[in-house]
Amino acid sequence: MKLGFKLTGFFVLFTLSASVLFYAIVVRTQDDNYKQIALENIQNVQAAFHNLEERDTQMLFSTLEAIVRDSRLKEVYLRKNREELFSHVQPLFRKLKNSHGITHFYFILPDGRVFLRMHGKELHGDLINRRSFRNARDTKGPAREIELGKTAFALRAVIPYYEGKTLIGYIELGEGIDHFLKILKEETNSEFGIIGDKVYLDGNDWKSLRRVAGLRDNWDDLEKHLVIGSTSDAEPAARCFTESNMERVEKGERLFQQVRARDRAFMCGGFSLTDAEGRHIGAILALMDITDHAAAAAKTNKALVLTAVLLFFFTGAAGVLISRSLTRPILQLTRAARAVGKGNLEQSIPVNSTDELGQLAQTFNAMVEKRKRAEDALAVKMAELERSNEDLEHFASIVSHDLKEPLTSIGGFVYLLESKYGNKLDARGVEFLSRVRKGAEHMELLINDLLAYAGVTTGVKPFQPVACNGLLELVTANLGSSIKASGATITFDPLPTVTGDKMLLAQLFQNLIGNAIKYRDAAPPRIHIGAREARASDGPHEGTGRPAAEDKTWLFSVSDNGIGIGPRDFDRIFLLFERLYKNEEKYPGTGIGLAICKKIVERHGGRIWVESEPGKGTTFYFTIPS
């Protein structure tokens, strides 16, 4: 993948991720706001509920204080005439019920047994064991509690009844708390339900109560709880007043779930109700209207989505512009570097800035210029070296012609003398001829050594056996930095030992391996070197000649997986080899390394040629006689 695509993708992905994250944070914040608002509402409702409880408790206590101070009522009570007491108190009870909602009125004897229920005079004599009564008995003062009776929640208040300092009994007042829900609804505009635990309720009494009131029996709507009263029977309230929400209340939770109905949005919550002993007996559940908050949040979300889309496009466009400004000079540098790697040194990167990219372009241009100067200097040195070789060869030819020919004549003349006069000469003459012959032979050996040192083949080979495997180890060590930088791998089969010049053969392999590393594609180069005995059918392409027939000649191959040689370069190399073989071009403008390889191979009595296909690598072949 190109760098520009990577940078653009990075900017787009970053913007998308940031937008999604920002949106998620806002939505989470809105959800937290909903919950915070709903929690505050629940807390306010609970506080309002307790205020109502406190207010009605004070009303009950005030009423009880007034009752116990009524001396006439006390006289009637002390006579212990139940009918008389009922008749006397009935007008007061009716007034309290109508004006204050008081539904329970008890006269309790000191031992805790009911003397009279004003709300059911036929029921009496039962023992009262409620916590509020026990508290009043134990503390000898007023006590209160919210109690879940057989069919309803009731707020009860009890006060001791004295004649002087003598305890004559207790008076208890009570009221249902269903009317709290209506008051809370008026104050908060929410829907409420009061739910009791079935453990403390009587199913038969409840069903009978609902039947008499002409209401549906809802005893089985919930498994463990019963909706005793509610301000709404609509579907949203039913989705809030559930068994699962009651279980959450029992675990201490106050907020549950959002409930949506048509175009309205609600939040469901609640709080637990406990009796005087701290036992969970039920709960107040609330369905709070958060439609206005939800509408504001939806509007905010739309604006947020629009902002995220615009931010996405703007950031994406900025990413494209930035990536192009960064990748354009990098791509120019890459193309120029590839061209330089292929030998084209006419490369220059325009410097358009003083930043890091501009400095990189300046450094690249300076590097190319230094390489051009170095290669020009190398070409001059190679030309000088070639001229020196020609001079040396010319000198060697003079030595060979002007010195060896007379020595050969001397040797022949000595041979004639020995043949014609050997048996006629005395010992001194024979010794003289022998010394002359040995001197000429010694001089010829000296001349041959000189010619061999000059690189001229005189029939005497000055070469030594060279192990090619060890030679390649030396070459790879010399090329260590280039091999490491390119990631090249070099493999070779077991190679023969040949007779030759170790340093020249090392130069031959080093040039061919260096070419394979230099002319590679993006992948790390793979180079393989092999050898086998040459056959008569082995030879170069047309126009380069064929290797000379030898009793035993080794055919070497150096192959790579590089870029190969294109048709034009292929023709140029073959034309170069052809001219070099015919001595028509002594100093070619390009291919100096190959020219050196050709000279080395020929000096060892062999031939060199190449096979290649663009994109599929190159193989150089050369022969070396054993």
Buried (B, 14 or more C-beta within 10 A) or exposed (E): EEEBEEBBBEBBEEBBEBBEEBBEEBBEEBEEBBBEBBBEBBEEBBEBBEEBBEEBBEBBBEBBEEBBEBEEBBEBBEEBEEEEBBEBBEEBBEEBBEEBBBBBBBBBBBEBEBBBBBBEBEEBEEEBEBBBBBBBBEEEEBBBBBBBBEBBBBBBBBBBBEEEEEBBBBBBBBBBBBEBBEBBBEEBEBBBBBBBBBEBBEBEEBBEBBEEEEEEEBBEBBEEBBBBBBBBEEEBBBBBBBEEBBEBBBEEBBBBBBBEBEEEBBBBBBBBBBBBEEEBBBBBBBBBBBEEBBEEBEEBBEEBEEEBEEBBEEBBEEBBEBBEEBBEBBBBBEEBBBBBBEEEBEBEBEBEEEEEBBEBBEEBBEEBEEEBEEEEEEBEEBEEEBEEBEEBBEBBEEBBEEBBEEBEEBBEBBEEBBEEEEEEBEEEBBEBBEEBBEEBBEBBEEBBEBBBEBBBBBEEEBBEEBEBEEBBEBBBEBBEEBBEEBEBEBEBEEBBBBBBBBEBBBBBBBBBBBBBBBBBBEEEBBBBBBBEEBEEEBBBEEEBBBBEEBEEBBBBBBBBBBBBBEEEBBEBBBBBBBBBBEEEBEEBEEBBBBBBBBBBBBBBBBBBBBBBEEEEBBBBBBBBBB
